[in-house]
C-alpha cells in the first residue's frame, strides 16, 4: 500500500459552495485536473478555473432531471481501481478509465429540505444517490484515493498536499475515509428516520442514531470517565446550538445541567422567568414583572444550593439582573440574548460561562429521548405535554381561587422538570420549596417543607413560606399520608395527576382539611 499518493485528477461535486473557488484555485496551482458537475462546474468556470464537465468526460449526458450524471463506469472505475493491481490497470487502460485521486463531494440538502416543511416529493428529490455512491467508492479505495465531504476540511487537505508535495499520506486518507462513512451513515439515517415517520412509525424496527461531535470534553460526570458532546439537530434552540460568548470550556455536567435549566425556563412564555438548577434539579423557579424580580424570587427559594449552579432566563439579560447574578458564584448562565450593560458586567466574571441561544426552546417539540442500558437502548418520546386547562378537574368540595389555580399550574409545570418523586410548593408564581428524587413521596413533601421553613427563618418570616402556598405532585398519592404532609406544611391547594386506587381516601383527607384539589390527568415521572 502506498504511503503518499500524488493527486493528479480530482472530481468536485458539492451542494455547499462554501470555499469552493479558493479550493479550486489551490488545486489548480498543484496542477490537478478538475472534473465537476452542474453548479459546481459553473462556479469554478466563472472564477476562471479550468474544469471539465463530467458529462463531457464520460461521453454521457446528464439525464432524468440530473438523477443520472455520475453513475458511470468511467467515474467509479476511476475511483475504485487499485493502482497496485495489474489486472485493474490493464482493464482500466482497455476501457480508457484514468484514475481519479481526489473527490470533494457534499450531498443534496435533505435534512434542510425536510426542516423547511417541504412536501413529500420535494424531499424525495433531495435524496442524493450519485454523491453517496462516489463517497463510498473513494473511501473504500482510500489506499489510493482521498475523499473530502466537509468544507471545514479544505484547509487540512491543502496543508496536507503542501506537506506531501501535492499528495496525501495514507494516515490522512484513512482519517478522511472514516469521516466519509460517518457522513453517509448520518445522511442515510436521516432519510430512514424520515421515511419511517411518513409511515407513522415512531419506533422503527431498526433505530439509527447519528450525531456530529461538537467537542471532546475534559472528562465525564467524574474525572475517571471520558466524554464528548455530540449534536444531531442544528435547528433546535438550546445548549447544543448556543453561542458561548465567555467563560471556560463547558464540562459534561455543565452541559447536562444547562440543558435542564433551559428546558425548564422555556416552558414559560407570557412572563419573565428564571430557573436556577443544581445537579439537573431546580433550586428555585419564579415568574416576575421583570427579570430581576424573577431572579430574586427564584433565589429566595433556596439561598444555599444555587452556589455553583446554572441560571437560565427566558428574556434577554439586562444589566440589573446581571449585577444581581454576579453576587454569587455560578457555573453557567444561559439566556436568549443580553444587552451591552449586562455584557460588560458579566465580562468581569471571566470564569462564568455565558451562553446565548437567540431564541427560546419549544416545550412541545417532538423528538426522541434515548438512554443507554447494558446491551441496549431505551427510547421514548419526549415529555412534551403541558397542562390542559380544559382537562383540569376539581375533585374536592372547595374550588381553588384564581390565584391558587395559577400557582398550581406553575408548580405542576416546574414539577415536570424535577427528579421523581417530586413535591413542589409555590406561591404567587414562585417556588418556595422543592422536594426532589426521594423514594417516598412523603419524604419529598417533608424535605421541601423543611427547606422552606429554614429559608423563611433566615429571611425573618414569622411563618414558613409554605403557609398559604399550593403544592404539586408529579404522580398520584398512593395513600393519604403524602397529602397530610402537605396539609401540615400549610398549603391550601394541591394538584396531582389522580388515578390511584385510593383516590377517594386522598380526596376525603383534602376535604377534611378544607383544601382545593385538582386532578391534571397527566403524570410527569422524571428519572
N, C-alpha and C positions, 0 to 999 in steps of 0.2 A: 504494500500500500504506500503511495507517495506521501511524503510529508508536506511539501509545498506544491500546490497546483497553480500554475500560471493561468490567469484569466484572459482569454483572447476574444471570447464571444459571450455576450450577456443578453438575456431576454427580460424586458421590463414590461409589466402589465399591472398597473395599480389603479385602484379607485381613489385612494387618498393621494393627492398630488403634492402633498407637503414635502418640500426639499427635493422634488424630482429633478428640476432643472440643474441645481447645484450638483446633484449626484451624476446626472448625465454628462455634465462638463468635466467632472473629475474623472469619470471612466474614459472619456474621450482622450484626456491627456495621457492616460495609460495605454492608448492605442487599442482600446476594446471596441470591437464591432457590436453595435447595439441593434437588436431586434425589438420590435414593440407592436402594440395593438392600439387601434382606435384612438381614444382620447389621450392616452399616454404618448403615443407616437406624434400626435398633433402638437401637444405641449412641448415636446422635445424639438420638433421641427421648427416651431415658431421661435424657439430660443436659439436657432441656428446650429443645432446639434444634428450631425448626420445620423440617420436612423433608417432601418429597413423594415417596412411593414411585414408582419407575419404572413399576411395573405400573399404578398409577392415572394416571400421566402419559401412558402410551402407550395406555391402554384395553385392554391385552392382558396377561393374567396370566402370571406365571412358569409354565413347564411343563417337562415331561420332566426332572424332578429338578433343575430350575434350569439345565439346559443352554441353555434359550432364555429370556432375560429382557431383554437389552439389544440384541439383534439385531433392530432395528426401525427403519423409515424415520424415525420421529419423533426417534429418538436420533441416527442417523447423518446425517440431513438437517440436524439442528441443529448438528452438528459440522462438516459439510463445506460448508455453504452459504457462498458468498462474499458478504460484505457490500457489496462494490463492484460486484456483477453484478446489473443489473436483472432479467435472466432468472431468476437464482437467487432473488431476493427475491420476484418475482411468483409463482414456483412454491411457495416456502415459505409465502407468505400463502394461496395457494389450498388448500394441504393442511394448514394450521394447524400449521406446524412452526416454532416460535420458535427463535432461535439459542441455542446453548449456548457460553458463552465460556471455561469452565474445566472441565477434568476432572482429578480426583485419583483415580488408579487404580493399584493394585498387584495382582499376579496370584496365582492359586492356587499354593500352595507345592509345586510339582512336585519341585524338587531335594530339598527336605527330606523329602518323601514317599518318594522313592527311597532317600535316605540312611538312613531308618528301616527299610529292608528290606521295604517293603510289597509285596503281591502285584501281579501284572500289572494286574488290573482296577482296583485302587485307584489305581495310578499313572496309568492312562489317565484315570480320572475327575478327576484333579488336573491335567489339561492344560486350561488356560484358553483359551477361544475368544472369548467376547464381549469380555473385557478387552483382549487384543491388538488386536482389530478397532477398538475405541474409541480406543486409544492411537495407532494408526497413522492413523486418520481425523483426530484432533486435530492430530497432528504434521504431517500433510500440509497442513492448513489453518492452519499456525502464523501466517500473516499476520493471523489474527483470533482464534485460539484458543490458550489457554495449557494446557499439559499438564504434570502433575507425577506422577512414578512412584516417587519416593523420599521416605520420611518425613523424611530429613535435609534435604530442600529446602523443607519447610514454612515455616521461618523466613525463608528467602530470598524465598519467594513473598509472605509478609505484609509484609516490608520493602519489596519492590518495589511492592506495592499502596499502601502508605503513601506512598511517594515519588512515585507516579504518580496520586495522587488516586483510588484504587480501581480502577486499571487496571494494565496491564503494557506495557512497551516492546517494540518489535519485536526488539531485541537479546536481551532476556530470553527471549522466546518462541522465538527461533531456538536459543538455547542449550538450552532445555528440550526442544525437538523433537529435537535431536541426541542428547541423553541418552535420550529415549524410544525412538528407533530402536535405540540400542545396547542398551537394556534388553530390547526384544522380540527382537532378534537373539540375545542371550545366552540368553534363555528358549528360543527355538526350537532353538538349538544344543544345549542340554542335552537337549531332547526327542529330537532326531535322533540324538545320540550314544547315548542310552539305547535307542532303538528298534533301532539297528544292533547294539548289544550283545545285545539279546534274540534277534536272529537269528544270533548267533555271529560277527558281523563285528567284528574288532578294528581293521581299517583300511578304513573305508567309502570308496566312490568319491569322495565329497566330504568333505574334512576341514574342520570348522569349529572355530575356536579363539576363545574369548571369555574375557575376564578383566576385572576391575574395577581401575582404578588406585587403588592404596593411597597412593602418594606420588610426587611428582616428585623426582628426585634431582639433586644439585648438578652432577654430571657422570657419565660412564660409567667405563670402565676407565682412560681418560686424560682430562685436563681439556678437550681439544678435542672430546670426544664428549658428546652429550646423552643423558639416560637417565631412565627412570621404572620404578617397581616395580608390577607387576600381580599380583593374586591371583585364582585361579579356584576354589579349594576351601577353604571356610571351616571344614571339619571336620578338615583334615589337621594333625597336630601338627608344628610346626617353625617356622622363622623367619617364614614368611608370616603366621602367626596368633599369634605370641608377643607377650607384653606387654613392652614396653620400659619398665623401671622407673627407669632413669637413663642419663645419658650423652648425647653428641652425636647428631645425626641419623645414621642408617646410610647409608653410601655404597654404590655399586654393588658394589665389591669386598668390602666388609663383608658384604653380603647373600649374595653368591656363596660366600664362604669359610665363613660361618657355616652355611649350608645344608649344605656338605660336611662340616663338623665334626659337626653334629648328626646327619646321616645316618649317619656312621660310628659314633658312640658309641651310637646306637640299636640297633646290631647285638648289643650285649651286655646281657643282662638278669639273669643269675644273680649277677654280682658288680659292685661299684662299678667304674666305668671312666671314664677321662679321655682325651680326644683333643686334641692341640694341632695346629692347622692353620696353614699359611702358603701363600698362593697356591694354595689348594684342594688342597694335598698335606699329608699328615701329617708333622709333625716328630717326633712321638712319641705312642705309644698304650700304655696299660697298664691292667691289672686290679689290684685290691688288696683287702685285707680291709676297707679303709675308703677314703674318697675322697681323703684327704690322702696316703696311701701311693700310691694310683694316680697322683695328680698328680706327686708327687716322682719316681716311676719313669718316667712319660711324659716329664717334663722332662729327665731324665738321658740320654735317648736322643740329644738334640741340645740343648745348652745355649746355642747361639748363635741359631739360626733362630727360636725362639719369640718373640723381641723384636718387638713389634708384631703378634703373631699372634692367633689365635682359640682360645679354650678352650671345650670342650664337656664337660659332665658328665652322667652318666646317673642321678644321685641328687640329691636336694635338697642345696644347698650349705650346709656348716656353717662356723662361724667360723674354725676352724683351717685349713681348706682355703682359705677366702677370704683369710686373712692371708698364706699362702704364695703365693697367686696375685698379690697386690699387691707382691711383692718385685721383679717386673719389670713393664715396661710392656706391656700387652695392649690390643688394639683392642676386642674383644668377648668377653663371657662369656655362654654360654647353658646353662641348666640347667632341669630341670622345676620347681624351686622353691628357696627358700633360707630359713634361719631368721633370726631378728631380729639375732643377733650378726653373721652374715655381712652382712646388710643394712647394719648400722652401719659395719662395717669398709670395705665397698666404697663407701659414701657419700663417704668421704674422697678417693676417686679419681673426681672428677667427670667426667672425660673418658672413663672406661671405660663402654662401652655394655653394659648388663646386660639380658638377655632371659630371661623366664620362660615356659615352654611349658605348664606344668601337667601335662603327661604326656609320655611318650616316643613317638617315632615308631615306625612299623611297617616293619621291613625287608622284609617280604613283601608290602607293599601293591602293588596293581596300578594303574599309571597310565601315561600316555604321556609319553615323553621326546622333545621336539621341538627340532631345531636348524635354524637357517636357513642356507641356502646361496644363492649368487647365483641369483635367479629361482625359488627353491623352498624346500621344507622336507624335511628328513629326519625321519622319525618311527619310533620303535621302542618296544617295551615296556620298562618299567623293568627293570634288572638286579636282580631280587628273589630270585635263587637263593641259598640258604645251603647250607653244607656238609652233604651227606647222608652220615651216618656209615656207613650200610649200603652206600653206593656206593664208599667208600674202598677202594682195592686196593693192598696192599703188593706191589711188583714186584721187591724185592731179597731177597737171601738172609737178611739180618738184618731182624728185625721191630723196629719202633720200641718204645721203652718207653712206658709210660702218660704220663709227663711229656712226652716228645717228641711223642707224638700230640696231646696237648692243646695244646702250643705250636704245632704245625704248623697245627692248625685255627684257632688265634688268628691266626697270621701270615697265613694264606691269606685270612681274613676281612678283616684290615687291608688286604692287598694289593688286594682288590676296590675299595678307595677311593683307590688311588694311581694316578697317571697312568702309562700304559704307555710303555715297557717297565718292569716292576716286579720288584724283588727286595727282600724283607723278611726281616731276621734278627730272631729273637725268642728270649727265654729266660725261663722262669718267668712267663709271662703278661705280658711287656712287650717292646716293640720295643727292639732295641739298635742297629739300623742299617737305614736305608731308602734304597733307590736308586730314583729316580723319573724317568720321562719320557725315558729315553735311547733313542737309535736302535738301540743294540746292547744286548742283554740282558747280555752280558759286562760292559759298562761299568756297567750298573746294579749288578751284583754287586760290582764293584770299588769304585765310589763309596760304596756302603753300608758295605763293609768298612773303607774308609779313614776315613770319618767316625766309625765306631765305634771304630777304633784311636785317633783323635785324642781322643775323649771319654774313653776309657779312660786315656790318658796324663795328661789333665788331672785325672782323679779319683785318680791314683796307683796304678792297677791294674798288676800285673806282666805281665798278658797282655790281649789285646784282648777286649772283651765278646763278640765273635762266637765265641770259643773255647767249644765246648760248646753253642752255640746251634743252633737249627733255621732253615731257610730256606724261603721260599715264593716261587714264581714265578707270575705271573698267567697265563702261557701256557707252552706246551711249550718245551723246549730243542731248537732245530733242530740243534744239534751238541753234543758233549760238553764244549766249551770253557767254556760257562756253568757247568756243574756243577763243572768243575775249578776255576773261580774260587771257588766256594762251598766246595769242599774245602780250598783254600788258606787261606780265611778261618777255618777251624777248625770249621765246622758239622758236626754229627753226623747230621743227618737233613734231608730235603727233601721238600716237597710241591709237585706241579705237576699240570696237567691231564692230561698224556700226549697221545698222538696224533700224534707226529712220525714220519716215515718212518725216522728214526734213533733211535727209542726204544731199540732193542736196544743201540746203542752207548752211550747215556746210562746205561742200566741196568748195563752191564758196567763202566763207569767208577765208578759208585756202589758196585758190589760190590767192585771192586779197592781202593777207599778205605775199605771197611767201613761205608758209610753205609746207613741205612734210607731207603727212598723210597716215598712214597705217590702213587698216581695218584688225583686227585679227580674226573676226568671232567667238570670244569667249567672254562671259560675266563672270565677276568674282564678283558678289554680295557677300558680307560677312556681315551678320547681327549678 
